[in-house]
Amino acid sequence: MTTPNELRLLPWSGPEGKPCYLSTDANGGYMSRLADNIEAVQLGSATEFLEQASDTLDDQDTDEEELRRLAKELTGVLRDVLRVATSRGYLLAVSEPHRF
């Protein structure tokens, strides 16, 4: 049986928003590559959205509805980036020996 330290947190959620994990020894397998590609897209989208958000916040004519939409979208982007960071942190912890 695979221990939780060997599971990879995937960049998408399952039913009811629950996290999905991948149990595999093959880093280059189909699901691992798919997860890598989706993470890259999520990080690229976050970069683009951050620029858009900065422009929106700099615009003095931005109304309350636009700011509410921006906050909602930023929350989703932040959730994706946090999931990627958590997943990659787990991968580093499993793949690198502990140094003291």
C-alpha positions as YAML, in Angstrom:
chain: A
units: angstrom
residues:
- id: 1
  name: MET
  ca: [0.00, 0.00, 0.00]
- id: 2
  name: THR
  ca: [1.21, 3.53, -0.80]
- id: 3
  name: THR
  ca: [1.82, 5.87, 2.12]
- id: 4
  name: PRO
  ca: [0.45, 9.45, 2.03]
- id: 5
  name: ASN
  ca: [4.01, 10.76, 1.56]
- id: 6
  name: GLU
  ca: [4.19, 8.89, -1.76]
- id: 7
  name: LEU
  ca: [0.98, 10.37, -3.15]
- id: 8
  name: ARG
  ca: [1.04, 13.31, -5.52]
- id: 9
  name: LEU
  ca: [-1.57, 16.00, -5.00]
- id: 10
  name: LEU
  ca: [-3.11, 16.62, -8.42]
- id: 11
  name: PRO
  ca: [-3.92, 20.13, -9.71]
- id: 12
  name: TRP
  ca: [-7.66, 19.47, -9.88]
- id: 13
  name: SER
  ca: [-10.38, 18.60, -7.42]
- id: 14
  name: GLY
  ca: [-12.61, 15.60, -7.31]
- id: 15
  name: PRO
  ca: [-16.29, 15.42, -6.44]
- id: 16
  name: GLU
  ca: [-17.41, 17.97, -3.88]
- id: 17
  name: GLY
  ca: [-14.09, 19.82, -4.18]
- id: 18
  name: LYS
  ca: [-12.10, 17.09, -2.47]
- id: 19
  name: PRO
  ca: [-8.41, 16.75, -3.39]
- id: 20
  name: CYS
  ca: [-7.28, 14.13, -5.89]
- id: 21
  name: TYR
  ca: [-4.05, 12.18, -5.49]
- id: 22
  name: LEU
  ca: [-1.94, 10.07, -7.82]
- id: 23
  name: SER
  ca: [-0.17, 6.96, -6.61]
- id: 24
  name: THR
  ca: [2.63, 6.02, -8.98]
- id: 25
  name: ASP
  ca: [6.35, 5.40, -9.10]
- id: 26
  name: ALA
  ca: [6.55, 6.64, -12.70]
- id: 27
  name: ASN
  ca: [7.28, 10.39, -12.77]
- id: 28
  name: GLY
  ca: [7.08, 10.35, -16.56]
- id: 29
  name: GLY
  ca: [3.80, 8.46, -16.75]
- id: 30
  name: TYR
  ca: [0.74, 9.79, -18.56]
- id: 31
  name: MET
  ca: [-1.04, 11.11, -15.45]
- id: 32
  name: SER
  ca: [2.13, 12.72, -14.10]
- id: 33
  name: ARG
  ca: [2.74, 14.49, -17.41]
- id: 34
  name: LEU
  ca: [-0.91, 15.57, -17.56]
- id: 35
  name: ALA
  ca: [-0.66, 16.99, -14.04]
- id: 36
  name: ASP
  ca: [2.61, 18.78, -14.95]
- id: 37
  name: ASN
  ca: [0.98, 20.33, -18.02]
- id: 38
  name: ILE
  ca: [-2.10, 21.47, -16.12]
- id: 39
  name: GLU
  ca: [0.09, 22.98, -13.39]
- id: 40
  name: ALA
  ca: [2.04, 24.90, -16.04]
- id: 41
  name: VAL
  ca: [-1.20, 26.24, -17.52]
- id: 42
  name: GLN
  ca: [-2.49, 27.23, -14.07]
- id: 43
  name: LEU
  ca: [0.73, 29.09, -13.22]
- id: 44
  name: GLY
  ca: [0.75, 30.82, -16.61]
- id: 45
  name: SER
  ca: [-2.87, 31.87, -16.16]
- id: 46
  name: ALA
  ca: [-2.07, 33.19, -12.69]
- id: 47
  name: THR
  ca: [0.72, 35.35, -14.11]
- id: 48
  name: GLU
  ca: [-1.58, 36.80, -16.77]
- id: 49
  name: PHE
  ca: [-4.41, 37.34, -14.31]
- id: 50
  name: LEU
  ca: [-2.13, 39.11, -11.84]
- id: 51
  name: GLU
  ca: [-1.29, 41.66, -14.53]
- id: 52
  name: GLN
  ca: [-4.99, 42.14, -15.32]
- id: 53
  name: ALA
  ca: [-5.81, 42.49, -11.62]
- id: 54
  name: SER
  ca: [-3.12, 45.12, -11.16]
- id: 55
  name: ASP
  ca: [-4.53, 47.12, -14.07]
- id: 56
  name: THR
  ca: [-8.06, 46.85, -12.69]
- id: 57
  name: LEU
  ca: [-6.98, 48.01, -9.24]
- id: 58
  name: ASP
  ca: [-5.02, 50.93, -10.72]
- id: 59
  name: ASP
  ca: [-8.11, 52.10, -12.63]
- id: 60
  name: GLN
  ca: [-9.90, 54.74, -10.53]
- id: 61
  name: ASP
  ca: [-13.13, 54.11, -12.49]
- id: 62
  name: THR
  ca: [-13.40, 50.45, -11.44]
- id: 63
  name: ASP
  ca: [-16.80, 49.93, -9.84]
- id: 64
  name: GLU
  ca: [-17.78, 47.74, -6.89]
- id: 65
  name: GLU
  ca: [-19.16, 44.94, -9.09]
- id: 66
  name: GLU
  ca: [-15.88, 44.68, -11.00]
- id: 67
  name: LEU
  ca: [-13.93, 44.57, -7.74]
- id: 68
  name: ARG
  ca: [-16.19, 41.80, -6.42]
- id: 69
  name: ARG
  ca: [-15.66, 39.80, -9.63]
- id: 70
  name: LEU
  ca: [-11.92, 40.40, -9.38]
- id: 71
  name: ALA
  ca: [-11.85, 39.15, -5.78]
- id: 72
  name: LYS
  ca: [-13.76, 36.00, -6.77]
- id: 73
  name: GLU
  ca: [-11.42, 35.28, -9.69]
- id: 74
  name: LEU
  ca: [-8.33, 35.98, -7.58]
- id: 75
  name: THR
  ca: [-9.60, 33.51, -5.00]
- id: 76
  name: GLY
  ca: [-9.84, 30.78, -7.66]
- id: 77
  name: VAL
  ca: [-6.40, 31.56, -9.06]
- id: 78
  name: LEU
  ca: [-4.87, 31.61, -5.57]
- id: 79
  name: ARG
  ca: [-6.49, 28.25, -4.81]
- id: 80
  name: ASP
  ca: [-4.91, 26.75, -7.96]
- id: 81
  name: VAL
  ca: [-1.46, 28.20, -7.24]
- id: 82
  name: LEU
  ca: [-1.59, 27.05, -3.61]
- id: 83
  name: ARG
  ca: [-2.46, 23.53, -4.76]
- id: 84
  name: VAL
  ca: [0.50, 23.55, -7.19]
- id: 85
  name: ALA
  ca: [2.85, 24.83, -4.47]
- id: 86
  name: THR
  ca: [1.62, 22.23, -2.00]
- id: 87
  name: SER
  ca: [1.98, 19.44, -4.55]
- id: 88
  name: ARG
  ca: [5.48, 20.49, -5.53]
- id: 89
  name: GLY
  ca: [6.45, 20.85, -1.87]
- id: 90
  name: TYR
  ca: [5.35, 17.27, -1.24]
- id: 91
  name: LEU
  ca: [7.28, 16.09, -4.29]
- id: 92
  name: LEU
  ca: [10.43, 17.83, -3.05]
- id: 93
  name: ALA
  ca: [10.06, 16.37, 0.42]
- id: 94
  name: VAL
  ca: [9.72, 12.84, -0.98]
- id: 95
  name: SER
  ca: [12.46, 13.10, -3.61]
- id: 96
  name: GLU
  ca: [15.20, 14.86, -1.65]
- id: 97
  name: PRO
  ca: [17.03, 13.33, 1.29]
- id: 98
  name: HIS
  ca: [16.77, 15.28, 4.53]
- id: 99
  name: ARG
  ca: [19.78, 17.46, 5.24]
- id: 100
  name: PHE
  ca: [20.65, 18.52, 8.74]
...
